[in-house]
Amino acid sequence: MGDIAGALQSAELIPSVLPAAPKEKLNLIFDGINVEPGKEIPIRNLKNAPRVTLKVDPESTFSLIMIDPDNLSRKNPSVAEWLHWLVVNIPASNILEGINGGQHQQPYGSPAPQPRTGEHRYLLVLFEHQGRRLQVPKYNTRAKFSLKQFMEKHKLDAPLAANYFISKNEQQ
């Protein structure tokens, strides 16, 4: 399973966005499309939140974050990291069964890269926080989120799992 770390490094997501490599690849299915790291997915298939699954400790608790580190564009990431989705305190059963549960502190916002901004990388990370709940306020903005600061503030180690995909505006 070490390939996810390599994929994230070659996509320049580690260490710039994510300080440490995940142990596993997060299973993501968008609109019937199984996400392999770096796969390009058309925007039309990203309207609804993905089904997220992983074999996890049934006693544990998890948090899921989805960001776009390339907003407005990879050359000019002026509002990055853009927070697309933040769910905390997800029960293990939801991850095992692919149920969209937990506390949605930022509801899923489908990717909508602007025309002529090129490819955007979308990173999803799953953190495990055994035996403790995170106290996370609702976010009133999606712009300028920092995954690193979030990890530090909530004392989160390397994510349990991650995955990423690429999408772009079709009016290039």
Secondary structure, DSSP 8 states (H G I E B T S, - for coil): -THHHHHHHHTT-TTTT-SS--SEE-EEEETTEE--TTEE--GGGGSS--EEE----TT-EEEEEEEETTSS-SS--TT-SEEEEEEEEEEHHHHHHT---SEEEE--------TT---EEEEEEEEE-TT--------S--TT--HHHHHHHTT--S-SEEEEEEE--S--
